[in-house]
Amino acid sequence: MALYGNPQLTGVEKTFSADEIIVSKTDLTGKITYGNRTFYKMAGLDEKDCLDVQHNIIRNPNMPRSVFELLWNTLKDDKEIFAYVVNRSANGDHYWVFAHVTPSYDGNGERVGYHSNRRVANKQILGEHIEPLYKDLLAIEKNADNPKDGLEASYQAIQDLLAEKKLGFNEFMFALEV
Ligand SMILES: Cc1cc2nc3c(=O)[nH]c(=O)nc-3n(C[C@H](O)[C@H](O)[C@H](O)COP(=O)(O)O)c2cc1C
């Protein structure tokens, strides 16, 4: 799945296998506190590049900002979220994942950080549903007068879609069929 138009990207998709899980953990501010070997392999980064660094170190410019806004709003509301995400490897290659992101709690029930487990994303679901959706959301974000309005409009577009489908975001993710 080629992604075009950004000099930071090679357009080459990097893959991992169905029995691998990409794991990372963050503190409450989104700084990476842990990554497993598959995480570093796919990111093309070493542990020392990532620990205590914001998770947007692997952000791909083709990801709509509204999806991350929804992710953070959901986590701060003490809820889990499932989402398709495209990330950028250090060399500019990209890789798609299906992520499950959850808050983590200490023994007193205090939220202390966040945890993400990611598996291979279904290519047909990406091609038929997610890539067109993200393309639309990105266009909304880019065509707005300013980033703030763009984010609001894109976020609203997700809410409108969910209202139309009468589904929550996670339900919508699992309702996608090929
Ligand atoms: C546990 C956890 C995992 C995350 N994983 C990713 C990820 O794989 N890729 C990514 O771009 N952002 C990830 N994020 C979101 C980033 O913190 C950030 O919001 C996002 O990259 C957007 O960055 P920006 O605000 O600089 O545009 C994750 C956040 C958390 C809490």
Ligand as a Chemical Component Dictionary entry (heavy atoms), coordinates in Angstrom:
data_LIG
# 
_chem_comp.id                   LIG 
_chem_comp.type                 NON-POLYMER 
_chem_comp.pdbx_formal_charge   0 
_chem_comp.three_letter_code    LIG 
# 
loop_
_chem_comp_atom.comp_id 
_chem_comp_atom.atom_id 
_chem_comp_atom.alt_atom_id 
_chem_comp_atom.type_symbol 
_chem_comp_atom.charge 
_chem_comp_atom.model_Cartn_x 
_chem_comp_atom.model_Cartn_y 
_chem_comp_atom.model_Cartn_z 
_chem_comp_atom.pdbx_ordinal 
LIG C1  C1  C 0 0.166  3.782  24.525 1  
LIG C2  C2  C 0 0.202  4.723  23.345 2  
LIG C3  C3  C 0 0.609  4.250  22.114 3  
LIG C4  C4  C 0 0.684  5.095  21.005 4  
LIG N1  N1  N 0 1.114  4.581  19.829 5  
LIG C5  C5  C 0 1.259  5.401  18.756 6  
LIG C6  C6  C 0 1.762  4.904  17.531 7  
LIG O1  O1  O 0 2.052  3.713  17.374 8  
LIG N2  N2  N 0 1.928  5.793  16.516 9  
LIG C7  C7  C 0 1.617  7.117  16.627 10 
LIG O2  O2  O 0 1.804  7.871  15.670 11 
LIG N3  N3  N 0 1.096  7.610  17.778 12 
LIG C8  C8  C 0 0.920  6.777  18.835 13 
LIG N4  N4  N 0 0.401  7.288  19.997 14 
LIG C9  C9  C 0 -0.113 8.661  19.998 15 
LIG C10 C10 C 0 0.971  9.699  20.208 16 
LIG O3  O3  O 0 1.132  9.902  21.594 17 
LIG C11 C11 C 0 0.584  11.056 19.545 18 
LIG O4  O4  O 0 -0.646 11.503 20.074 19 
LIG C12 C12 C 0 0.448  10.947 18.020 20 
LIG O5  O5  O 0 1.604  10.383 17.443 21 
LIG C13 C13 C 0 0.168  12.307 17.382 22 
LIG O6  O6  O 0 1.255  13.127 17.574 23 
LIG P1  P1  P 0 1.168  14.686 17.302 24 
LIG O7  O7  O 0 0.205  15.253 18.316 25 
LIG O8  O8  O 0 2.531  15.206 17.469 26 
LIG O9  O9  O 0 0.623  14.873 15.922 27 
LIG C14 C14 C 0 0.305  6.463  21.122 28 
LIG C15 C15 C 0 -0.122 6.932  22.369 29 
LIG C16 C16 C 0 -0.198 6.084  23.450 30 
LIG C17 C17 C 0 -0.688 6.609  24.778 31 
# 
loop_
_chem_comp_bond.comp_id 
_chem_comp_bond.atom_id_1 
_chem_comp_bond.atom_id_2 
_chem_comp_bond.value_order 
_chem_comp_bond.pdbx_ordinal 
LIG C1  C2  SING 1  
LIG C2  C3  SING 2  
LIG C2  C16 DOUB 3  
LIG C3  C4  DOUB 4  
LIG C4  N1  SING 5  
LIG C4  C14 SING 6  
LIG N1  C5  DOUB 7  
LIG C5  C6  SING 8  
LIG C5  C8  SING 9  
LIG C6  O1  DOUB 10 
LIG C6  N2  SING 11 
LIG N2  C7  SING 12 
LIG C7  O2  DOUB 13 
LIG C7  N3  SING 14 
LIG N3  C8  DOUB 15 
LIG C8  N4  SING 16 
LIG N4  C9  SING 17 
LIG N4  C14 SING 18 
LIG C9  C10 SING 19 
LIG C10 O3  SING 20 
LIG C10 C11 SING 21 
LIG C11 O4  SING 22 
LIG C11 C12 SING 23 
LIG C12 O5  SING 24 
LIG C12 C13 SING 25 
LIG C13 O6  SING 26 
LIG O6  P1  SING 27 
LIG P1  O7  DOUB 28 
LIG P1  O8  SING 29 
LIG P1  O9  SING 30 
LIG C14 C15 DOUB 31 
LIG C15 C16 SING 32 
LIG C16 C17 SING 33 
# 
